[in-house]
């Protein structure tokens, strides 16, 4: 069921039902959240399990060797393949930014890509 007043945005499954997700065509962003003292980092990508764009809560840990990150929610995000773009993911990101009042957006995907090189 979509979020009221935003028909194109759907809530993701509860973490107890889906503790991890796999993102393809992923990007990573650092943003300033309204009222937050420090910047946060978020994964954006195409969720293979839900076949939809998805944005993570703030990423707390990232292991470049396994390409896994743990978000504030406790959910594990597995980045599959190379960084890239996906129309569904970009739409989810635009809505997320607006809903959460994020500003000063910085694409840090290139930084993560450098970490992933052997």
Order of alpha helices (4+ residues) and beta strands (2+ residues): beta-beta-beta-beta-beta-beta-beta-beta-alpha-beta-alpha
